């Protein structure tokens, strides 16, 4: 301990040393001291919860060129490197002790070898740079859900982004118990040219789950660097596994029903599948758009938003389709735009923003003009497909009052949604909890988007929309979901949705705004106020109920032809899906629970019987 204090005394000013030592936790002192010895920063800044300290973070992000002011003085823009525009799944590696395995789906390497490798990369990486130490809480403060996090970074952009996205936790650290479990994050942008990480070929994220520590180097893209987001989710999944709760890639929202009733739903959708837009549907209220913790408290499933902000995909955000987000992005609420185009009048522009495309500006490739190409001769679009915005939730007109409730909210329903052109109907309810966990959560598939590196439009296996972030074997994770409600008095209903269903010509069968109707139907089902059609794949809405809801919430007629096209059961496609999913589990998930194959087999048998009785494409009315 004396060595730790001497290191801190030699590296910190009196003011910063005082702020750090005001936190009595000696593990915090040691983590900071070890990071100083390893990274060799020029200076160290300890950030508390004060406005002065947090404003210092923002000012330095601008002064160092990591962010650039926009016409609105409350807004800035950040550009990641041209080749550093998405989560790098292949270089996100779990450090696994000898004799352990997390399953074939996860990239992993020997823990000792990995620690040696990442420490060599980070060694001296903060020379001539300032180290920033920040303290946050995942989940509401002083709550059964709270997880304290220490973030160390040399990027003021990362530190500023986290200030918008997470609950400041310095004062929480000062009063929390000495033995409280802590997540530890260490990030270095590496070598910078024009404030951009240049060694992207050597970027990497390594997760040492034995010590709850994440290392990130040679990258600036938020998905690889903002440790409290998907990197901390990986640690939380392991913590949840050991303690009997769930850490999920889910939004949390309140659907407003009759007589001012609010029913809370969580929802898991892979990136680019309508997750944020669903949580923001007008007429309802949002608790969070991305990450939720679920616990059983007092016999009920309770959930909280892990975060306090949104790091959202900005492509296709328009005034007509996303009025709440649009208003915030055009207000004086703090916002960081990333990888958009900046016009000559210092205004942000993004793809499909509802305006005519610009002719020129500045984007992640530098000075941009219409027709500009990259080194391969491919035309560079004026903004990146994965461009983002970062805001606090507090600026949203539809923010739910329960955001900071330390006990969480009661969960009435869980929704799984993906990009699916030919299989799932727009909305359906599972037959029961186990059926929903297996045929909806564990069987979730989605076509890839620009949010991850690699080609877009490829159908991918995305169980629970969490496969990329799992830190335990998939079979164990599935079993945890099956067991989660064993002590629950009122079990939440499970639903699936699909906003991307197409006809044989590739035309979408539903409108973006139709999700309002699907949500209202699910809310009524939770309270058993509408009936449904029991089919081989689950409960499907009745036409008359949807027609009524479309009249109320969409102010338009909903035709029988639309219903038949959207809710016909496409048997060959559904059978092919079962075959795909079953093969993946049999071939790559040795610990898959036996009940998974039983439920898939039962669904296959029901579909084959229906096919023999009614053909390949079955109108839902047949099952009435």
Secondary structure in CASP SS format (residue, H / E / C, confidence):
PFRMAT SS
TARGET T0000
AUTHOR 0000-0000-0000
METHOD secondary structure of the structure
MODEL  1
X C 1.00
X H 1.00
X H 1.00
X H 1.00
X H 1.00
X H 1.00
X H 1.00
X H 1.00
X H 1.00
X H 1.00
X H 1.00
X C 1.00
X C 1.00
X H 1.00
X H 1.00
X H 1.00
X H 1.00
X H 1.00
X H 1.00
X H 1.00
X H 1.00
X C 1.00
X C 1.00
X C 1.00
X C 1.00
X H 1.00
X H 1.00
X H 1.00
X H 1.00
X H 1.00
X H 1.00
X H 1.00
X H 1.00
X H 1.00
X H 1.00
X H 1.00
X H 1.00
X H 1.00
X H 1.00
X C 1.00
X C 1.00
X C 1.00
X E 1.00
X E 1.00
X E 1.00
X E 1.00
X C 1.00
X C 1.00
X C 1.00
X C 1.00
X H 1.00
X H 1.00
X H 1.00
X H 1.00
X H 1.00
X H 1.00
X H 1.00
X H 1.00
X H 1.00
X H 1.00
X H 1.00
X H 1.00
X H 1.00
X C 1.00
X C 1.00
X C 1.00
X C 1.00
X E 1.00
X E 1.00
X C 1.00
X C 1.00
X C 1.00
X C 1.00
X C 1.00
X E 1.00
X E 1.00
X E 1.00
X E 1.00
X C 1.00
X C 1.00
X C 1.00
X C 1.00
X C 1.00
X C 1.00
X C 1.00
X C 1.00
X E 1.00
X C 1.00
X C 1.00
X C 1.00
X C 1.00
X E 1.00
X E 1.00
X E 1.00
X E 1.00
X E 1.00
X C 1.00
X C 1.00
X C 1.00
X C 1.00
X C 1.00
X C 1.00
X C 1.00
X C 1.00
X C 1.00
X C 1.00
X C 1.00
X E 1.00
X E 1.00
X E 1.00
X H 1.00
X H 1.00
X H 1.00
X H 1.00
X H 1.00
X H 1.00
X H 1.00
X H 1.00
X H 1.00
X H 1.00
X H 1.00
X H 1.00
X C 1.00
X C 1.00
X C 1.00
X C 1.00
X C 1.00
X C 1.00
X C 1.00
X E 1.00
X E 1.00
X E 1.00
X E 1.00
X E 1.00
X E 1.00
X E 1.00
X E 1.00
X E 1.00
X C 1.00
X C 1.00
X C 1.00
X C 1.00
X C 1.00
X C 1.00
X C 1.00
X C 1.00
X E 1.00
X E 1.00
X E 1.00
X E 1.00
X E 1.00
X E 1.00
X E 1.00
X C 1.00
X C 1.00
X H 1.00
X H 1.00
X H 1.00
X H 1.00
X H 1.00
X H 1.00
X H 1.00
X H 1.00
X H 1.00
X H 1.00
X C 1.00
X E 1.00
X E 1.00
X C 1.00
X H 1.00
X H 1.00
X H 1.00
X H 1.00
X H 1.00
X H 1.00
X C 1.00
X C 1.00
X C 1.00
X C 1.00
X C 1.00
X C 1.00
X E 1.00
X E 1.00
X E 1.00
X E 1.00
X E 1.00
X E 1.00
X E 1.00
X C 1.00
X C 1.00
X C 1.00
X E 1.00
X E 1.00
X C 1.00
X C 1.00
X E 1.00
X E 1.00
X C 1.00
X C 1.00
X H 1.00
X H 1.00
X H 1.00
X C 1.00
X E 1.00
X E 1.00
X E 1.00
X E 1.00
X E 1.00
X C 1.00
X C 1.00
X C 1.00
X C 1.00
X E 1.00
X E 1.00
X E 1.00
X E 1.00
X E 1.00
X C 1.00
X C 1.00
X C 1.00
X C 1.00
X H 1.00
X H 1.00
X H 1.00
X H 1.00
X C 1.00
X H 1.00
X H 1.00
X H 1.00
X H 1.00
X H 1.00
X H 1.00
X H 1.00
X H 1.00
X H 1.00
X H 1.00
X H 1.00
X H 1.00
X H 1.00
X H 1.00
X H 1.00
X H 1.00
X H 1.00
X C 1.00
X C 1.00
X E 1.00
X E 1.00
X E 1.00
X C 1.00
X C 1.00
X E 1.00
X E 1.00
X E 1.00
X E 1.00
X E 1.00
X E 1.00
X C 1.00
X H 1.00
X H 1.00
X H 1.00
X C 1.00
X E 1.00
X E 1.00
X E 1.00
X E 1.00
X E 1.00
X E 1.00
X E 1.00
X E 1.00
X C 1.00
X C 1.00
X C 1.00
X C 1.00
X C 1.00
X H 1.00
X H 1.00
X H 1.00
X H 1.00
X H 1.00
X C 1.00
X C 1.00
X C 1.00
X C 1.00
X C 1.00
X E 1.00
X E 1.00
X E 1.00
X E 1.00
X C 1.00
X C 1.00
X C 1.00
X E 1.00
X E 1.00
X E 1.00
X E 1.00
X E 1.00
X E 1.00
X C 1.00
X C 1.00
X E 1.00
X E 1.00
X E 1.00
X E 1.00
X E 1.00
X E 1.00
X C 1.00
X C 1.00
X C 1.00
X E 1.00
X E 1.00
X E 1.00
X E 1.00
X E 1.00
X C 1.00
X C 1.00
X C 1.00
X C 1.00
X C 1.00
X C 1.00
X C 1.00
X C 1.00
X C 1.00
X H 1.00
X H 1.00
X H 1.00
X H 1.00
X H 1.00
X H 1.00
X H 1.00
X C 1.00
X C 1.00
X C 1.00
X C 1.00
X C 1.00
X E 1.00
X E 1.00
X E 1.00
X E 1.00
X C 1.00
X C 1.00
X E 1.00
X E 1.00
X C 1.00
X C 1.00
X C 1.00
X C 1.00
X C 1.00
X E 1.00
X E 1.00
X C 1.00
X C 1.00
X C 1.00
X C 1.00
X C 1.00
X C 1.00
X C 1.00
X C 1.00
X C 1.00
X C 1.00
X E 1.00
X E 1.00
X E 1.00
X E 1.00
X C 1.00
X C 1.00
X E 1.00
X E 1.00
X E 1.00
X E 1.00
X C 1.00
X C 1.00
X C 1.00
X E 1.00
X C 1.00
X C 1.00
X C 1.00
X C 1.00
X C 1.00
X E 1.00
X C 1.00
X C 1.00
X C 1.00
X C 1.00
X C 1.00
X C 1.00
X C 1.00
X C 1.00
X E 1.00
X E 1.00
X E 1.00
X E 1.00
X E 1.00
X H 1.00
X H 1.00
X H 1.00
X C 1.00
X C 1.00
X C 1.00
X E 1.00
X C 1.00
X C 1.00
X C 1.00
X C 1.00
X C 1.00
X C 1.00
X C 1.00
X C 1.00
X C 1.00
X E 1.00
X E 1.00
X E 1.00
X E 1.00
X E 1.00
X E 1.00
X E 1.00
X E 1.00
X E 1.00
X C 1.00
X C 1.00
X C 1.00
X C 1.00
X C 1.00
X C 1.00
X C 1.00
X C 1.00
X C 1.00
X E 1.00
X E 1.00
X E 1.00
X C 1.00
X C 1.00
X C 1.00
X H 1.00
X H 1.00
X H 1.00
X H 1.00
X H 1.00
X H 1.00
X H 1.00
X H 1.00
X H 1.00
X C 1.00
X C 1.00
X C 1.00
X E 1.00
X E 1.00
X E 1.00
X C 1.00
X C 1.00
X C 1.00
X C 1.00
X E 1.00
X C 1.00
X C 1.00
X C 1.00
X C 1.00
X C 1.00
X C 1.00
X E 1.00
X E 1.00
X E 1.00
X C 1.00
X H 1.00
X H 1.00
X H 1.00
X C 1.00
X H 1.00
X H 1.00
X H 1.00
X C 1.00
X C 1.00
X C 1.00
X C 1.00
X H 1.00
X H 1.00
X H 1.00
X H 1.00
X H 1.00
X H 1.00
X H 1.00
X H 1.00
X H 1.00
X H 1.00
X C 1.00
X C 1.00
X C 1.00
X C 1.00
X C 1.00
X C 1.00
X C 1.00
X C 1.00
X C 1.00
X E 1.00
X E 1.00
X E 1.00
X E 1.00
X E 1.00
X C 1.00
X C 1.00
X C 1.00
X C 1.00
X E 1.00
X C 1.00
X C 1.00
X C 1.00
X C 1.00
X C 1.00
X E 1.00
X C 1.00
X C 1.00
X C 1.00
X H 1.00
X H 1.00
X H 1.00
X H 1.00
X H 1.00
X H 1.00
X H 1.00
X H 1.00
X H 1.00
X H 1.00
X H 1.00
X H 1.00
X H 1.00
X H 1.00
X H 1.00
X C 1.00
X C 1.00
X C 1.00
X C 1.00
X C 1.00
X E 1.00
X E 1.00
X E 1.00
X E 1.00
X C 1.00
X C 1.00
X E 1.00
X E 1.00
X E 1.00
X E 1.00
X C 1.00
X H 1.00
X H 1.00
X H 1.00
X H 1.00
X H 1.00
X H 1.00
X H 1.00
X H 1.00
X H 1.00
X H 1.00
X H 1.00
X C 1.00
X C 1.00
X C 1.00
X C 1.00
X C 1.00
X C 1.00
X H 1.00
X H 1.00
X H 1.00
X H 1.00
X H 1.00
X H 1.00
X H 1.00
X H 1.00
X C 1.00
X E 1.00
X E 1.00
X H 1.00
X H 1.00
X H 1.00
X H 1.00
X H 1.00
X H 1.00
X H 1.00
X H 1.00
X H 1.00
X H 1.00
X H 1.00
X H 1.00
X H 1.00
X H 1.00
X H 1.00
X H 1.00
X H 1.00
X H 1.00
X C 1.00
X C 1.00
X C 1.00
X C 1.00
X C 1.00
X H 1.00
X H 1.00
X H 1.00
X H 1.00
X H 1.00
X H 1.00
X H 1.00
X H 1.00
X H 1.00
X H 1.00
X H 1.00
X H 1.00
X H 1.00
X H 1.00
X H 1.00
X H 1.00
X H 1.00
X H 1.00
X H 1.00
X H 1.00
X H 1.00
X C 1.00
X C 1.00
X E 1.00
X E 1.00
X C 1.00
X H 1.00
X H 1.00
X H 1.00
X H 1.00
X C 1.00
END
